[in-house]
Amino acid sequence: MKVGLQMFTVRGSFRIDPMGTLEKIAEAGYRFIELANHKALTDPGTGFDTNVDMLKAKLDALGITVVGAHVLPLDEQNIDAVLRYNKDLGNTTVSIPLDFWPTEEDLMKACGNYNRLGEICRKNGMRLLFHNHYHEFQRFNGHYILDLIMAHTDPELLSLELDAYWTIRGALDPARVIREYGKRIAMVHEKDFPLRQIQHMNAWIVADQDTPLDNATFHAGIKPEYFTEIGDGVIKVQDVINASNELEIPYLLVEQDYMNGLTEFQSIARSMQNLKRMRGLEW
């Protein structure tokens, strides 16, 4: 399993100095990255108006490979431009990073849309993934939302990018979930939860598991103090790696939403330092 970096982790630095940021990522030992475009309506690329030819040349010079891209929003209006930009980088995977469903009917409509987008990706030699947070472990009529998404989408058109941190925040064991979904999982995201905040790890202490969250409520519940670097918290990261390797999942991507007392580059270096103590990883 290869270690990579989700670029949301260094979003502040990349916005100011994209090429210099890539250099520091390479210095920290990362050779695989996933883009994080949260402005895809106006920019099909990185979200920061990065020229694709300049970006590709820099990536090639540093020996960095793009293995994925979060695209928000992704729809039939922008998907052609998004896929073209990513194909120019040599990337063959894009992800839906976040979505919300007020009702089960809305969820079923969304699943139909995921299938349509997945078919467009497939026709272009690309693969579509869905990235979870904790609210996918809320329930409609006793069924987890994530289970419903997987049951009502075509495995040939939509795969899962499982976020181990958000899975444990949803009160499930990520290693067990990895084994349950099996080959449906294409990549795994990892961050860690600090011991000093352990009483807040289960999201259902403050949220109703049977009342789907909306965007505002979801973001109001995300606090910077609930994050720490991989290996510095309570998540059993080695168990996640072991389960992933059993299924030959190719990438473990470091994704740090917030840093507490560290710069972005100190944070990715700290996670890399800790990951190098673990078994079953490559760089």
JOCOR-V650456 format. One record per backbone hydrogen bond with DSSP energy under -0.5 kcal/mol. CO is the residue of the C=O (numbers start at 1). NH is the residue of the N-H. If there is no record, write none. Layout:
co: <CO	CO>
nh: <NH	NH>
This chain:
co: <1	2	3	4	5	5	6	7	8	10	11	12	13	17	18	19	20	21	22	23	24	25	26	31	32	33	33	34	35	36	37	39	39	49	51	52	53	54	55	56	57	58	59	59	60	65	65	68	69	70	72	75	75	78	79	80	81	82	83	84	85	86	87	92	94	95	95	96	103	104	105	106	107	108	109	110	111	112	113	114	115	116	117	118	119	120	121	121	122	127	128	129	130	133	134	135	136	138	140	143	144	145	146	147	148	150	154	154	159	160	160	160	161	162	162	163	164	165	166	167	168	169	172	173	174	175	176	177	178	181	182	184	186	187	188	189	190	192	193	194	195	197	198	201	202	203	203	207	208	209	214	215	216	217	218	219	221	223	224	228	229	235	236	236	237	238	239	240	241	242	243	244	245	250	251	251	252	252	253	254	255	259	263	264	265	266	267	268	269	270	271	272	274	275	282>
nh: <282	252	31	254	7	34	9	10	11	14	15	16	17	21	22	23	24	25	26	27	28	30	29	65	5	67	68	7	70	38	72	42	43	51	55	56	57	58	59	60	61	62	63	64	63	33	67	35	95	37	40	78	79	82	83	84	85	86	87	88	89	91	90	127	129	71	97	131	107	108	109	110	111	112	113	114	115	116	117	118	119	120	121	122	123	124	124	126	125	94	159	96	161	136	137	138	146	145	143	140	148	149	150	151	152	153	157	158	130	162	186	187	132	164	189	167	168	169	170	172	171	203	174	177	178	179	180	181	182	184	185	160	250	162	253	164	255	228	234	197	198	200	201	203	205	206	207	209	211	139	218	219	220	221	221	222	223	226	227	192	232	237	239	240	241	242	243	244	245	246	247	249	248	2	188	253	4	254	190	6	257	261	267	268	269	270	271	272	273	274	275	276	277	278	3>
